[in-house]
Amino acid sequence: MADTTNRRARLRAALDHDLRATARRLLVSGGLEAVTLAAIAREVGVTPPAIYRYHGSRDDLLRALAHDLIGELVRELRRASAAYPDDNPGRQILAMVRTFVAWSVRNRAEYGFVFGTPSPASGDLHREIARAWTVAVGGAFGERYLRLWQEKPFDVPGDSELESALRRQLGNYRALVRLESMPLGAILVFIECWSRMYASVSFDVSGFMSSTFTDMTPLHERMCRGICELLGIEYEPPGGGL
């Protein structure tokens, strides 16, 4: 009986994996509109009602796909960070920024799905995905950011320099990414670093001005240098060159 139960569990897990993997392939090949339960069922070789045993709706399946993609990205970020010792959080952060860029450019459709501008119809689904990546990706960067702050605090605005509405929102974000021990000014700098990274990546992934900017690497590296300046850490070119 136990062997039969385990076999069923393995088969169930394998089919669920196929459903998510197929959803990702459809996303890449045809965009989010192509990710339908009917199309997934056809690709996997099951009936559409069979999918409801695993995911109650298309939105549920998309949540699962977003969870997979966010997890994949966070694992790559952590591997990049682990290549450098914990007593060098600045180098870890720079490696993570470059890894975020590389993953996003390599997975353009996936980046657009998780981090891109939502359609008006996405509603609660997009808000849930945005919260999920804020916690997971922001948390991964935040761990190293906190270590950097503890080792060498850098100049940040004081609370009195921040507008009340900004202070409130920074406080909410600080709690979400579990950086409560940091002053709000440091959280603002964290957001400014993120905004630079997001702008650089989105410029690339969207293909904006791709007819003239055929190699975005120099612009990405200028972004990396700017983040280093904000955080007071030494910029090192890729490969450790000068």
Number of C-alpha atoms within 10 A of each C-alpha: 6 7 8 9 10 11 12 12 12 12 12 14 13 11 16 18 13 15 24 18 16 20 26 23 17 20 19 17 12 12 15 17 8 16 21 19 21 15 15 24 18 13 14 15 9 14 13 16 12 11 20 14 11 15 17 11 14 15 15 14 22 22 19 18 22 25 16 15 19 22 15 12 19 22 14 16 23 16 15 20 25 13 11 15 10 14 12 15 21 24 23 24 27 23 22 23 23 19 20 21 20 12 17 20 17 12 14 18 23 23 21 18 20 20 19 17 10 15 8 7 8 11 10 10 15 23 11 13 20 16 14 17 20 17 17 18 19 23 18 19 21 20 15 21 23 20 16 23 15 12 12 13 13 14 12 16 14 11 14 9 10 15 9 11 9 13 18 13 13 20 17 13 20 23 13 16 19 16 20 15 10 14 16 24 19 24 24 21 18 19 15 14 19 16 12 16 21 17 13 20 23 20 17 23 21 15 12 11 10 13 7 7 14 10 10 14 13 10 15 21 18 12 21 24 17 16 23 19 12 16 22 15 19 12 18 16 12 11 6 7 6 7
